[in-house]
Amino acid sequence: MADGVNKFLGDTLGRTIVKLIVVCLVVGFLLAFFGFTPDNIVDTIRYWFLDLWYNGFRALGRVGNYLVLGAIIVIPIFVILRLMSYRR
């Protein structure tokens, strides 16, 4: 089983943990340098999803408007063309 874990992790468990700790420290230092905090990141992700949710429905509303606007022109033309071809 240890061989399967090592294969999955790419190295031994201990070395993988040490590598992850070092990478976490470097990334944490860089994020702190640029002024990010854990709360800031969580709030940013949360607001991004909320913004996506609201703007997505707003975009669907616009699609509905475009559909109705196009239908005002397309449906009468379609009916006229079908009526003209029906008489033949």
Residue pairs with C-beta under 8 A, 6 or more apart in sequence:
5 13
6 12
6 13
9 16
10 16
11 19
31 41
